[in-house]
Amino acid sequence: MPLTAESDLKTLPLALTRRNEVRGRGAVWRARAAAWTEFEVGMSDFSEELERSVTKDDQVERSVPCGTGMHFPWLQSYIETVVIGGKKKKDFAQTTSACLSRIQEALLKHQWWRAAEYTHSYLQTLEDSDGYKRHAAPEIIWKLGSEILFYHPKSNVETFNTFADRMKNIGVMNYLKISLQHALYLLHHGMLEDADRNLSQAETWRYGEKSSSQQVLINLVQAYRGLLQYYNWSTKKKELSKLDKQDYAYGTATRSMVNRSWKTSVNIGALIKIPGVWDPFVKSYVEMLEFYGDQDAAREVLTNYAYDEKFPSNPNAHIYLYNFLKRKKAPRAELLSALKILYQIVPSHKLMLEFHTLLRKSEEEEHHKLALEVLFGVLDFAGCTRNVTAWKYLAKYLRQTLVGNHPVWVQEQWSARKNWWPNFHFSCYWAKRDWKEDTALACEKAFVAGILLGKGCRYFRYISKQDHEVLRKKIKRMKKSVKKYSIVNPGL
């Protein structure tokens, strides 16, 4: 009986159940994790297979109808010969590969109904005589089916849940992976309690000896469950903050719920001790620690996350630590220590302007020199070329540095950039565009250009010749300063 797109969608989970009941006819169900390299099969295989002339032994033409009215010659004969040696076995392998190619094509074209039809036929791979393909089949079918059910216009949560539960039972080695993806699907649909229940079951699931790959997935399951717990805690905390002080009964109940949520957050605390990148979990855990007044524990968590050599280099770890120290009004030395490492990792980060300000306030001359280096480092990056604050800081600090009789510091920074900064920042094109779009930016850049390249610089000349009623005095002062402080032919 031909299958329509809708019937395929509804019967896909049911088909998995029925196939699980035909073990006596030779269907073998096992599951192993495997790469899904079969997606590399080209579309040409299917066309060639259908166009191939039948041999004398296969003169009887047979076909499998589909919901679109299309017929695939010889497909049924291949599917029926699952555990037969010789040419039949080869034909089955070719047909399933061709079917997979058709599924791939349908997915790429977002033809979800066609993909559902072909996937219904592709379930035959679970009976493949090739052990590797048979073991790989559950994961491939899960990825295909979940993608189709996520986007198919007639799909719903109930259908997806049924399909996910069937696949968990078929591919036990993929149980954790499927459970995690199932939970993410439920989260996408706002079903937080169902997602938490799903993750809770996966967290306690075990199969054989725990492998390293299983442990990684268990960590991810615990991580997302912890994030859900934080969300619940955060929601209850917001409710508590909005309560009228007179609503004592409700306030007491909500506080009790918040405290219970906090006690269950131990999942996050244990998880972030494992070396890795746990940014959202660290932030949420520290927020809870701060809320309950455990500042020392919060600081310890952030310090370990930033400085423990077992953890990968992570700029966010130093950002979190710096923001925490800033909130707690920590000494300048501690703030500088956190930002110095961030500067080494991401010299263009927006916090570098704060780093520059802290360095300028320091009493150490070495910090003053580094403050100039930091500004040049920020403006080395294309994303910062129009940052008027950075140019303003640089213009002001260049003047201050030269007045303080440290031209060598400026020469040192400029010598590494004089071959590419002129075209990168100070071309005639940039002068016209900057003046048109942001006169404040243009004036700051013109001063820096004049200091570094002299009054003959194209950028400086273009801006200095502009007649602007409001900026006329500022441009005049700029010309005098460039003439006095430029590192190119100073004093001329």
Buried (B, 14 or more C-beta within 10 A) or exposed (E): EEBBBBBBBBBBBEBBBEBBEEEEEEBEBBBBBBEBEBBEBEEEBBEEBBEEEEEEEEEEEBEBEBBEEEBBBBBBBBBEBBBEEEEBBEBBBBBBBBBBBBBBBBBEEEBBBBBBBBBBBBBBBBBBBBEEBBBBBBBBBBBBBBBBBEEBEEBEBEBBBBBBBBBBBBBBBBBBBBBBBBBEBBBEEEBBEBBBEBBBBBBEBEEEEEEEEBEEBBBBBBBBBBBBBBBBBBBBBEBBEEBEEEEEEEBEEBBEBBEEBBEBBEBBBEBBBBEBBBBBBBBBBBBBBBBEEBBEBBBEBBBBBBBEEEBEEBBBBBBBBBBBBBEEEBEEEBBBBBBBBBBEBBBBBBBBBBBBEBBBEBEEEEBBBBBBBBBBBBBBBEEBBBBBEBBBBBBBBBBBBBEEEBEEBBEBBBEEBEEEBBEBBBBEEBBBBBBEEBBEBBBBBBBBBBBBBBBEBBBBBBBBEBEBEEBEEEBEEBBEBBBEBBBBEEEE
